[in-house]
Amino acid sequence: MSKIVIAIDGYSSCGKSTLAKTLAKHLSYAFIDTGAMYRAATLYFMRRGVIDFDSLTEETIENYLNQITIDFRYNETKGFSDAYLNGEYVEDEIRSKAVSNAVSALSQLKAVRTKMVGLQQELGKKKGVVMDGRDIGTVVFPDAELKLFMTADPKVRAIRRFEELQSKGVEMTLEEVMQNLTERDSNDTNRKENPLVQAEDAIVIDNTNITREEQLRIALDLVNERLN
């Protein structure tokens, strides 16, 4: 059976990764978490004491980027892949509050986006991938056979994120989570390089009032339409 590229875009904490992971597992496709790639790059910069990304010279940015390798390794216990930065497991560290607060700023830099887009396109060359992010259907894979755009009520998204962080032992108030999401939405939609926009041919899934199972069923039906 032929394989396709599935591009999933949308706002933060809309369940993009959850759907992408589950969908990939059902289809035996590779799951690529592009958000984790930007988070890993952010962690690398932060470990080198970078706080103000706008103060960096283009030469410094390029130098750091050339020292970064990011890959994903399948975790049988979890049922999906973990992120590795230069061979080091960083899946937990890249989900920290510090990285969450900094990732949008780094993601706006042109050199960073160019580097990540190139890596993402290389990973999807053979198709059979589910990739989620902010610009997958518009920039990374504009010719993807299936494009989904996910959204949900901001308050619902904040509560979901808050509960997720609590389950991981991360201490943040609901108000802090809401503020973080609002800032990330603003950065994602207003940034100069590859802003978050809905592709014209993307199908919108608003999961405010539907379960994960219902969401998956909708996506699988759309995949089957494309394959048939």
Backbone bond lengths (Angstrom), bond angles and torsions (degrees), N, CA, C in turn:
res aa  C-N    CA-C-N  psi(-1)  N-CA   C-N-CA  omega(-1)  CA-C   N-CA-C  phi
1 M - - - 1.462 - - 1.526 109.75 -
2 S 1.333 116.47 137.55 1.453 120.23 179.03 1.518 109.93 -68.38
3 K 1.329 115.31 156.01 1.458 120.51 179.75 1.519 109.97 -116.33
4 I 1.310 115.18 158.38 1.457 120.97 -178.20 1.524 110.76 -127.60
5 V 1.330 114.49 170.86 1.466 121.24 172.65 1.525 107.71 -101.77
6 I 1.313 115.79 128.82 1.464 121.24 179.05 1.524 107.93 -112.53
7 A 1.334 116.73 116.44 1.465 122.70 -178.49 1.523 109.40 -104.86
8 I 1.328 116.72 124.11 1.460 121.42 179.70 1.523 109.54 -119.80
9 D 1.321 116.16 114.73 1.460 121.77 178.60 1.526 109.49 -115.03
10 G 1.329 115.88 167.28 1.452 119.13 177.31 1.510 112.40 154.22
11 Y 1.317 115.05 -178.49 1.457 121.85 -176.72 1.528 111.73 -76.82
12 S 1.318 115.76 165.99 1.459 121.27 178.30 1.525 110.48 -62.25
13 S 1.330 114.93 144.23 1.472 121.78 175.11 1.528 113.34 58.61
14 C 1.325 114.91 35.46 1.469 119.67 173.83 1.527 111.09 -99.46
15 G 1.320 116.76 3.02 1.454 119.40 -179.68 1.511 114.17 84.71
16 K 1.336 116.75 21.29 1.462 120.12 179.93 1.525 111.62 -59.26
17 S 1.328 115.24 -49.42 1.467 119.59 -177.70 1.526 111.52 -66.24
18 T 1.332 116.30 -39.09 1.466 119.77 179.12 1.515 110.81 -60.10
19 L 1.330 116.24 -47.52 1.463 120.30 178.91 1.520 110.57 -65.07
20 A 1.330 116.55 -44.25 1.467 120.68 -177.40 1.525 111.41 -61.59
21 K 1.328 116.89 -43.37 1.466 121.07 179.46 1.524 111.30 -62.69
22 T 1.324 115.85 -47.07 1.459 120.59 -177.78 1.516 111.08 -66.65
23 L 1.313 115.76 -41.35 1.462 121.11 179.71 1.527 110.42 -63.52
24 A 1.322 115.95 -44.75 1.464 120.73 179.03 1.523 111.14 -61.09
25 K 1.312 115.87 -40.38 1.465 120.39 -179.64 1.531 110.87 -64.92
26 H 1.326 117.28 -42.62 1.461 121.45 179.67 1.525 111.89 -64.75
27 L 1.326 115.54 -35.20 1.469 120.42 -175.66 1.527 113.01 -94.72
28 S 1.342 117.11 -5.33 1.464 122.53 -173.28 1.533 110.14 59.14
29 Y 1.323 115.14 40.25 1.462 123.17 176.51 1.529 108.97 -99.54
30 A 1.320 115.52 164.75 1.461 121.02 173.74 1.525 108.75 -82.56
31 F 1.325 116.57 137.31 1.459 121.44 176.21 1.522 108.97 -104.30
32 I 1.329 116.37 127.07 1.463 121.71 179.15 1.526 108.67 -119.33
33 D 1.321 116.28 112.91 1.459 123.06 179.33 1.529 108.76 -90.23
34 T 1.332 116.11 94.31 1.466 119.25 -176.19 1.526 111.38 -67.97
35 G 1.328 116.91 -29.61 1.456 119.57 176.76 1.516 111.12 -60.98
36 A 1.337 115.62 -37.64 1.468 120.45 178.27 1.524 110.63 -64.96
37 M 1.324 116.76 -32.23 1.459 120.48 179.09 1.534 110.22 -65.17
38 Y 1.334 116.58 -45.20 1.465 120.22 178.44 1.524 110.96 -67.30
39 R 1.328 116.18 -35.78 1.460 119.79 178.06 1.533 110.82 -66.31
40 A 1.328 116.25 -39.70 1.460 120.34 179.20 1.530 110.50 -64.46
41 A 1.321 116.02 -41.71 1.465 119.81 177.69 1.523 110.11 -63.94
42 T 1.334 116.48 -40.95 1.461 120.86 178.19 1.527 110.87 -60.92
43 L 1.317 116.22 -43.52 1.464 120.97 178.42 1.522 110.76 -60.10
44 Y 1.324 116.93 -41.24 1.465 120.67 -179.86 1.532 110.49 -60.89
45 F 1.331 116.71 -45.99 1.462 120.89 179.61 1.531 110.86 -64.22
46 M 1.333 115.54 -42.89 1.468 119.57 -177.72 1.527 111.55 -65.01
47 R 1.307 116.81 -35.64 1.463 120.16 178.75 1.517 111.30 -64.82
48 R 1.317 116.27 -19.08 1.453 120.48 177.95 1.524 111.99 -98.44
49 G 1.317 114.90 17.61 1.456 120.66 173.95 1.504 115.76 80.45
50 V 1.332 117.05 11.95 1.463 120.02 -179.15 1.529 109.36 -80.21
51 I 1.331 115.74 122.28 1.461 121.69 178.01 1.522 110.16 -114.14
52 D 1.322 115.93 -44.57 1.463 121.72 179.49 1.529 108.61 -101.72
53 F 1.321 116.38 99.86 1.466 120.63 -176.47 1.528 111.95 -67.53
54 D 1.332 116.82 -29.30 1.463 120.05 -178.63 1.529 112.22 -68.60
55 S 1.326 116.47 -17.13 1.463 119.58 -178.16 1.531 112.34 -83.98
56 L 1.317 116.82 -8.88 1.460 120.55 -177.06 1.522 111.73 -76.22
57 T 1.315 115.96 142.94 1.464 120.21 174.68 1.525 108.85 -80.49
58 E 1.313 116.59 158.14 1.459 120.33 178.71 1.527 111.01 -59.97
59 E 1.329 115.58 -35.37 1.466 120.51 179.81 1.529 110.71 -63.85
60 T 1.329 116.74 -43.08 1.460 120.85 179.47 1.527 111.17 -65.61
61 I 1.325 116.14 -42.80 1.465 120.68 179.18 1.520 110.41 -60.34
62 E 1.315 116.66 -48.41 1.469 121.25 -179.47 1.526 110.39 -62.56
63 N 1.317 116.53 -39.93 1.459 120.76 -179.94 1.527 111.04 -62.07
64 Y 1.318 116.51 -45.25 1.466 120.66 178.20 1.527 111.06 -64.30
65 L 1.320 116.03 -44.69 1.464 120.14 -177.88 1.530 111.68 -61.70
66 N 1.316 116.33 -35.26 1.466 120.37 179.40 1.523 112.56 -69.52
67 Q 1.342 116.33 -14.60 1.465 120.65 179.47 1.535 112.33 -96.08
68 I 1.329 115.62 1.38 1.464 120.24 -174.80 1.527 112.45 -103.75
69 T 1.330 115.68 129.73 1.463 120.95 167.93 1.525 106.63 -125.60
70 I 1.317 115.75 136.43 1.463 121.59 -179.02 1.516 108.46 -128.54
71 D 1.317 115.86 128.76 1.461 118.85 175.78 1.518 109.84 -141.28
72 F 1.326 115.42 167.64 1.464 122.13 -178.51 1.517 109.11 -122.22
73 R 1.325 115.42 133.47 1.461 120.78 -178.89 1.525 109.54 -122.81
74 Y 1.314 115.26 131.26 1.458 120.50 -174.64 1.526 111.36 -66.29
75 N 1.316 115.45 130.99 1.457 122.53 178.69 1.530 107.86 -107.71
76 E 1.326 116.80 107.60 1.452 120.70 -175.26 1.526 112.14 -63.35
77 T 1.315 117.20 -34.00 1.461 120.91 -179.82 1.528 111.14 -65.43
78 K 1.329 116.21 -44.10 1.464 120.81 -179.37 1.525 112.45 -81.37
79 G 1.325 115.86 -29.24 1.459 119.20 -178.29 1.519 113.03 88.10
80 F 1.331 117.42 11.11 1.462 121.40 175.04 1.525 108.82 -153.18
81 S 1.327 115.86 179.39 1.462 120.37 -172.30 1.529 112.94 -90.87
82 D 1.330 115.17 146.96 1.462 122.52 174.81 1.525 109.47 -101.64
83 A 1.333 115.65 154.40 1.459 121.05 179.57 1.527 111.11 -88.12
84 Y 1.330 114.73 140.25 1.465 121.60 177.10 1.528 108.76 -127.62
85 L 1.313 115.38 133.42 1.460 122.52 178.52 1.520 108.33 -110.39
86 N 1.330 116.26 115.83 1.467 120.95 -177.72 1.527 111.44 49.84
87 G 1.322 115.11 41.62 1.458 121.19 176.92 1.512 115.52 83.91
88 E 1.343 117.40 -1.54 1.465 121.37 -178.07 1.530 110.49 -103.55
89 Y 1.321 116.26 134.49 1.460 121.58 175.92 1.523 109.21 -65.35
90 V 1.345 116.90 121.96 1.471 120.04 -178.17 1.528 112.19 -132.22
91 E 1.321 117.04 11.94 1.465 121.39 -174.33 1.534 112.14 -52.70
92 D 1.327 117.39 -43.14 1.467 120.11 -178.56 1.528 111.81 -75.21
93 E 1.318 115.95 -42.53 1.468 119.90 -175.14 1.528 112.13 -66.21
94 I 1.335 117.58 -34.22 1.468 119.23 -177.74 1.531 112.46 -74.02
95 R 1.336 116.81 -9.32 1.473 120.13 177.99 1.534 111.32 -95.78
96 S 1.314 117.41 6.84 1.459 121.50 -177.16 1.529 111.22 -69.56
97 K 1.335 115.00 162.60 1.461 121.27 178.58 1.522 111.13 -60.48
98 A 1.325 117.52 -41.25 1.465 121.62 -177.63 1.524 111.50 -61.58
99 V 1.325 115.99 -44.72 1.471 119.70 179.39 1.521 110.31 -68.84
100 S 1.334 116.89 -40.82 1.470 120.97 179.36 1.523 111.17 -58.59
101 N 1.329 116.47 -38.02 1.460 120.70 -178.85 1.526 113.35 -75.45
102 A 1.325 117.05 -18.71 1.470 120.17 -174.96 1.521 114.61 -107.32
103 V 1.325 117.63 -19.69 1.462 120.34 -170.25 1.523 113.76 -62.78
104 S 1.326 118.03 -37.37 1.467 119.82 -178.97 1.521 111.87 -62.81
105 A 1.330 116.95 -38.99 1.466 121.17 -179.04 1.528 111.00 -64.24
106 L 1.332 116.30 -44.93 1.465 119.17 179.71 1.522 110.36 -68.14
107 S 1.319 116.78 -36.20 1.463 121.07 -176.89 1.521 112.75 -65.52
108 Q 1.317 117.06 -18.18 1.460 120.32 -179.31 1.524 112.85 -79.80
109 L 1.332 117.49 -14.72 1.462 120.50 -177.64 1.531 110.95 -73.69
110 K 1.315 116.16 130.90 1.470 121.52 -174.82 1.519 112.10 -58.60
111 A 1.320 117.75 -44.49 1.467 120.96 -177.34 1.524 110.75 -63.06
112 V 1.330 116.62 -37.11 1.463 121.09 179.74 1.521 110.57 -66.62
113 R 1.321 116.12 -46.15 1.463 119.54 -178.98 1.522 111.10 -65.60
114 T 1.334 116.70 -38.86 1.464 120.27 178.46 1.524 110.72 -61.36
115 K 1.327 115.80 -43.59 1.465 121.27 179.49 1.522 110.72 -62.73
116 M 1.322 117.60 -47.82 1.459 121.65 -176.53 1.519 112.16 -68.58
117 V 1.310 116.82 -40.47 1.469 120.29 178.96 1.527 110.45 -61.51
118 G 1.330 116.34 -40.91 1.464 119.92 177.98 1.516 111.91 -61.91
119 L 1.338 116.58 -43.01 1.465 120.86 178.41 1.524 110.71 -64.02
120 Q 1.325 116.22 -41.68 1.464 121.02 -178.58 1.528 111.84 -66.01
121 Q 1.307 116.90 -42.27 1.466 120.75 179.44 1.521 110.96 -64.34
122 E 1.313 116.01 -36.32 1.465 120.22 178.33 1.528 110.03 -65.29
123 L 1.330 117.12 -40.30 1.458 121.41 -179.08 1.527 112.19 -66.98
124 G 1.331 116.81 -25.04 1.462 119.68 -176.73 1.511 115.67 -101.77
125 K 1.319 116.77 7.30 1.468 120.30 -176.42 1.523 113.85 -57.96
126 K 1.333 116.36 -38.10 1.467 120.16 -176.03 1.525 112.62 -89.14
127 K 1.312 116.35 5.47 1.473 123.33 -178.93 1.526 110.56 61.92
128 G 1.334 116.06 -167.53 1.453 118.77 -175.77 1.512 111.53 67.07
129 V 1.357 116.91 38.10 1.459 121.08 -179.61 1.522 110.48 -130.21
130 V 1.330 114.65 149.83 1.460 121.84 170.43 1.517 105.17 -117.77
131 M 1.332 116.18 120.31 1.452 120.67 -175.26 1.519 109.62 -126.37
132 D 1.332 116.45 129.36 1.460 119.07 179.51 1.516 110.58 -118.71
133 G 1.335 115.38 151.23 1.454 119.82 -179.34 1.514 111.64 175.03
134 R 1.326 116.43 -142.19 1.465 121.63 -178.49 1.526 112.31 -115.31
135 D 1.328 116.85 -26.71 1.465 119.69 -175.02 1.529 112.17 -134.03
136 I 1.320 116.59 29.32 1.470 119.88 -175.34 1.524 111.15 -68.73
137 G 1.323 116.64 -47.07 1.465 119.93 -177.76 1.508 114.56 -78.81
138 T 1.339 116.85 -15.54 1.465 119.87 -178.16 1.518 113.55 -102.97
139 V 1.344 116.91 -32.44 1.476 120.45 -174.66 1.526 112.62 -120.39
140 V 1.322 116.79 -52.24 1.468 120.21 -174.01 1.529 111.04 -69.40
141 F 1.333 116.13 -52.02 1.462 120.57 179.55 1.528 110.43 -132.02
142 P 1.329 117.34 73.74 1.469 120.02 179.79 1.527 112.63 -65.30
143 D 1.344 117.41 -16.81 1.459 121.10 179.26 1.526 112.20 -103.45
144 A 1.315 117.96 16.61 1.466 121.27 179.58 1.522 110.07 -56.97
145 E 1.329 115.11 140.13 1.466 119.49 -177.63 1.523 112.98 -68.15
146 L 1.342 116.82 -29.08 1.461 120.57 177.33 1.517 109.62 -135.57
147 K 1.329 115.69 125.62 1.456 121.59 178.19 1.526 108.94 -121.29
148 L 1.323 115.75 128.18 1.451 121.59 177.05 1.522 109.04 -118.51
149 F 1.330 116.33 142.31 1.466 120.78 176.18 1.516 107.04 -124.06
150 M 1.329 115.86 118.50 1.450 121.31 -173.65 1.523 112.51 -104.14
151 T 1.316 114.18 140.02 1.455 119.87 178.74 1.526 108.92 -148.03
152 A 1.333 115.47 167.31 1.463 121.92 177.48 1.519 107.61 -166.87
153 D 1.317 116.05 162.50 1.449 121.05 178.07 1.533 109.71 -58.21
154 P 1.341 117.89 133.49 1.479 121.09 -177.34 1.525 113.96 -54.37
155 K 1.317 118.04 -39.82 1.464 120.46 179.93 1.524 111.16 -65.57
156 V 1.314 116.29 -40.27 1.465 121.19 178.21 1.522 109.96 -64.61
157 R 1.316 116.19 -41.28 1.459 120.62 178.68 1.526 110.89 -62.73
158 A 1.330 117.02 -42.13 1.464 121.28 -179.06 1.527 111.15 -64.20
159 I 1.315 116.15 -42.47 1.470 120.18 179.75 1.526 110.25 -64.52
160 R 1.322 117.17 -42.60 1.466 120.83 178.54 1.528 110.67 -60.40
161 R 1.309 116.09 -45.28 1.458 120.94 -179.17 1.528 110.65 -65.54
162 F 1.315 116.16 -41.94 1.466 121.96 179.45 1.533 110.32 -60.00
163 E 1.322 116.21 -45.44 1.467 120.73 -179.68 1.526 111.38 -66.69
164 E 1.333 116.23 -36.69 1.463 120.58 177.58 1.524 111.02 -63.53
165 L 1.336 116.23 -45.12 1.461 121.01 179.86 1.527 111.08 -65.45
166 Q 1.326 116.83 -39.71 1.457 120.49 177.92 1.524 111.38 -60.52
167 S 1.340 115.65 -41.36 1.463 119.73 -179.06 1.522 112.05 -65.36
168 K 1.335 116.05 -21.78 1.463 121.32 179.76 1.528 111.72 -97.78
169 G 1.330 116.16 2.28 1.455 119.74 178.83 1.513 114.66 79.67
170 V 1.333 117.73 14.71 1.466 121.50 179.04 1.526 108.72 -86.40
171 E 1.316 116.46 126.33 1.460 121.10 -176.39 1.528 111.16 -91.53
172 M 1.328 114.75 105.70 1.462 122.54 174.05 1.517 107.58 -146.04
173 T 1.330 116.48 143.01 1.458 119.52 176.89 1.526 108.90 -81.18
174 L 1.321 115.97 162.45 1.461 120.24 177.99 1.529 110.23 -61.74
175 E 1.315 116.27 -36.30 1.469 120.60 178.88 1.527 110.83 -64.44
176 E 1.323 117.04 -40.13 1.468 120.77 178.65 1.528 110.46 -65.74
177 V 1.317 115.79 -40.03 1.464 120.06 178.94 1.522 110.29 -64.23
178 M 1.332 116.18 -44.25 1.464 120.66 178.85 1.524 111.08 -60.31
179 Q 1.337 116.37 -44.05 1.465 120.62 179.27 1.520 110.87 -63.43
180 N 1.345 116.63 -41.93 1.457 121.15 179.23 1.522 111.11 -61.35
181 L 1.331 116.94 -43.68 1.463 120.92 179.96 1.529 111.46 -65.89
182 T 1.339 116.04 -40.22 1.464 120.24 179.74 1.523 110.75 -62.58
183 E 1.335 116.35 -43.10 1.457 120.97 179.18 1.520 111.10 -66.09
184 R 1.348 116.54 -41.57 1.457 119.71 -179.38 1.527 110.87 -66.85
185 D 1.326 117.33 -38.80 1.466 120.70 177.12 1.520 110.38 -60.44
186 S 1.337 115.40 -44.05 1.457 120.21 -179.27 1.527 110.84 -64.10
187 N 1.329 115.86 -45.62 1.467 119.93 179.31 1.521 111.29 -63.49
188 D 1.331 116.70 -42.94 1.462 121.07 -176.65 1.529 112.16 -65.07
189 T 1.330 116.57 -41.37 1.463 119.90 -175.06 1.524 113.35 -85.48
190 N 1.333 117.49 -20.57 1.468 120.10 -175.31 1.520 114.07 -109.52
191 R 1.341 117.58 -3.40 1.459 118.32 -177.62 1.533 110.75 -65.60
192 K 1.314 115.12 154.45 1.457 121.44 -176.69 1.522 111.63 -72.75
193 E 1.325 116.53 -40.60 1.462 121.21 -176.11 1.534 110.77 -94.78
194 N 1.323 116.11 117.06 1.468 123.32 173.96 1.532 113.09 48.57
195 P 1.324 117.74 62.92 1.468 119.90 -179.20 1.530 111.68 -67.82
196 L 1.327 114.85 162.77 1.457 120.42 176.88 1.523 109.27 -74.33
197 V 1.313 115.91 114.10 1.467 122.34 174.57 1.522 107.98 -139.91
198 Q 1.295 115.15 153.36 1.459 119.54 178.15 1.524 109.65 -80.55
199 A 1.329 117.44 124.71 1.457 120.83 176.29 1.521 109.35 -62.04
200 E 1.321 116.89 144.44 1.462 120.75 -176.91 1.525 112.59 -58.02
201 D 1.325 116.61 -33.77 1.462 119.61 -177.41 1.530 112.94 -100.38
202 A 1.339 116.90 16.36 1.465 120.51 178.85 1.524 110.50 -82.62
203 I 1.302 115.87 148.04 1.465 122.07 176.33 1.527 108.26 -99.91
204 V 1.316 116.25 125.93 1.462 121.64 -176.22 1.531 110.50 -83.43
205 I 1.339 114.42 133.26 1.461 121.03 172.13 1.522 107.64 -121.10
206 D 1.317 116.24 109.69 1.463 121.84 175.80 1.525 106.43 -95.46
207 N 1.333 116.01 110.16 1.466 118.78 -174.31 1.534 113.18 -102.27
208 T 1.334 116.31 24.42 1.456 120.45 178.86 1.524 111.62 -56.37
209 N 1.334 115.55 -42.75 1.463 119.98 -173.28 1.528 113.71 -122.03
210 I 1.317 117.40 24.53 1.465 119.72 176.46 1.527 109.79 -124.67
211 T 1.314 115.84 155.54 1.468 121.05 -178.86 1.525 109.84 -82.15
212 R 1.323 114.80 168.38 1.468 119.68 176.51 1.527 110.58 -62.73
213 E 1.329 116.25 -36.49 1.466 120.75 -179.81 1.522 110.79 -65.58
214 E 1.331 116.66 -42.26 1.464 120.88 178.78 1.526 110.38 -65.77
215 Q 1.316 115.87 -40.53 1.456 121.51 178.26 1.526 111.20 -61.53
216 L 1.329 116.17 -44.65 1.460 121.03 179.03 1.516 110.88 -63.08
217 R 1.314 117.03 -41.45 1.459 120.72 -178.94 1.535 110.99 -62.62
218 I 1.334 115.85 -40.63 1.469 120.34 177.44 1.525 109.99 -60.58
219 A 1.334 115.64 -46.97 1.467 120.71 -178.01 1.526 111.50 -64.85
220 L 1.325 117.47 -42.50 1.474 121.06 -179.79 1.522 110.88 -64.05
221 D 1.318 117.13 -38.54 1.470 120.45 177.33 1.520 110.56 -62.01
222 L 1.332 116.29 -40.44 1.462 120.46 179.06 1.527 111.33 -67.68
223 V 1.329 117.19 -38.13 1.456 121.08 177.18 1.519 110.06 -62.60
224 N 1.327 116.68 -45.94 1.463 120.30 -179.50 1.522 112.02 -62.11
225 E 1.332 116.01 -35.20 1.471 119.92 176.19 1.528 110.38 -60.73
226 R 1.333 115.42 -44.20 1.462 119.47 -178.01 1.537 111.18 -68.70
227 L 1.317 116.25 -40.06 1.474 120.16 -178.36 1.522 112.14 -69.75
228 N 1.313 116.80 -29.29 1.467 120.64 -178.02 1.510 112.64 -93.40
